[in-house]
Amino acid sequence: MKMNNEMNNEMNNEIKYFNYLNVLRESGVTNMFGAAPYLQEQFKLDRKTARDVLIAWMKSFERA
C-alpha cells in the first residue's frame, strides 16, 4: 500500500511540476533551457532534482 502512495505522490508531483513548466513556457519569461532555477525557487527543489524534472518535461515532448 505504501508503494502505491509513493507512486501517486510522484505522479502528482510530476503533474504539478509539468503544469508549472507549461505555464512558465507560455509566459515567455525565460528560455526553457534556463527553467531549472525557477523550479528550484517555486518548489524548493535542489539543483539536481530541478534539472531532472526539466529534462523529463522536455523529453515528454518527444512522445507527443
C-alpha positions in Angstrom: 0.0 0.0 0.0 2.8 2.4 0.8 4.3 1.7 -2.6 1.1 2.9 -4.3 1.1 6.1 -2.2 4.7 6.9 -3.1 3.9 6.3 -6.8 0.8 8.5 -6.5 2.9 11.2 -4.8 5.5 11.1 -7.6 2.9 11.3 -10.3 1.1 14.2 -8.6 4.5 16.0 -8.2 5.3 15.4 -11.9 1.9 16.8 -12.9 2.4 19.8 -10.7 5.9 20.4 -12.0 4.9 19.9 -15.6 1.9 22.2 -15.3 4.2 24.9 -13.8 6.7 24.5 -16.6 3.9 24.7 -19.2 2.7 28.0 -17.7 6.3 29.3 -17.5 6.8 28.4 -21.1 3.6 30.2 -22.2 4.6 33.3 -20.2 7.8 33.7 -22.2 9.7 34.8 -19.0 12.6 32.5 -19.8 14.1 30.3 -22.3 13.1 26.8 -21.1 16.7 25.6 -21.1 17.1 28.1 -18.1 14.0 27.0 -16.3 15.6 24.8 -13.6 16.2 27.8 -11.2 12.5 28.6 -11.5 11.6 25.1 -10.4 14.1 25.3 -7.5 12.6 28.6 -6.3 9.0 27.6 -6.7 9.1 24.1 -5.3 12.2 24.3 -3.1 14.0 21.6 -5.1 17.7 21.0 -5.1 19.6 21.7 -8.3 19.8 18.1 -9.5 16.2 17.4 -8.9 15.1 20.6 -10.7 17.3 19.6 -13.7 15.9 16.1 -13.7 12.3 17.4 -13.7 13.2 19.8 -16.5 14.8 17.1 -18.6 11.8 14.8 -18.1 9.4 17.6 -19.1 11.5 18.3 -22.2 11.5 14.5 -23.1 7.7 14.4 -22.7 7.5 16.4 -26.0 9.4 13.6 -27.8 6.5 11.3 -27.1 3.8 13.7 -28.4 
